Amino acid sequence: MTADGRTGRGPGRPRGSRSGATREAVVRAAFAAFAEGGFRGTSVAQVGERVGLSAAGVLHHVGSKEALLAEVLRLRGREDAAVAAADEAVGFAVLDRLEHVVALNTTRPGLIRLYVTLSAEAVDPEHPAHDWLLEHLEAVREAVSGALRRGVAAGTVRPGTPVDTVAQLVVAVLDGLQVQWVADPGSIDMVRAARTAFAALRAPYELS
């Protein structure tokens, strides 16, 4: 048995490529496990079971459970371009871009489940993902408020629009819809609900 909890490698297979592939498999297994059971409700051994490794084997590749969570959040960041898609929008076009992201996310239920599960835990300041959650929420709010400020300057958003409050409401819509969708996927059309909410938010402040 090797240090990673598996039997020895076969001839002709580079150790580095195998180790990298195993690490990637561990991170993706943790992504799925944390999405289902949360960080605190999932043991390292349970992650290992998904890829045929012992708990020691998992830790051999990632170092610690907290480091594994960091890798999972990096993976989520690579797969979720929501904030990047909105960063350069002008005015309420930011909501059109976010509506597109909502539609995309309905095809990635694991991503939504991971976010809903981890964000519920990470409101605790002692949770290892707490800082990540604060940074994520701030990034979305800044993307929206920044777009609206650019819209004011461009003449497409009414001067005096409470851009920070609108941004907070957009986050409330996005996160609230995701919670409902995860809890009972068949009960809600996220895209339609987001479109309706965004229309109500933009109506008083958008200039034609």
C-alpha positions, 0 to 999 in steps of 0.5 A: 500500500502506498502513502496515499492509501492505495495499492502501488502504481503500475509500471509506466505511469508517471507518479506526478500525473497520478497524484495530480489526478487523484488530488483533483478527484478528491476535491471533486468528491469533497465538492459533492460531499460538502454540497450534500452534508455541509463541511461540518457534517462531512468527515474526511473519511466520507470524502475518501469513500467516494474515491477509494481512499482512506482518511489518511490518503485524503489528507496525504493529498490535501493536508487538512480538512480546512485546506480541502475546503479551500480547494473546493471553494477555488473549484467553485470559483472557477465554475461560477463566473457570476460576478465576473459576468457582471463586473463591467456592466453599465446600469441595469444591464447588470441584472440582465447578466445576472438573470443569464447566470441564474439560468445557467445555474439551474443546469448546475444543481451541485453548484447551487447546493454547495453554495446554499449548504456552505453559506448557511454554515459559514454565517458563523464567524468561527467557520473556516469559510466565513471570510469567503462568504463575506468576500463573495457577498461583498463582490456581488453587491459591488458588481451591482452597485458599481454598474448602477453608478456607471449607469447614473454617469451614463444617464441610464439610471436615475440620479439619487437611486439608492444603489447600495440598497438595490444591490443588497436586494439583488443579493437577497433575491439571488440567495433566497431563490437558491434556498427555495430551489434547493429545498424543493426544486419542482416548486419554483422557476428560478429564472422567471422569479428572478426576472420578475423581481429584477423588473420590479427593482429596476422600474422606479430607477431606470431611464429610457 
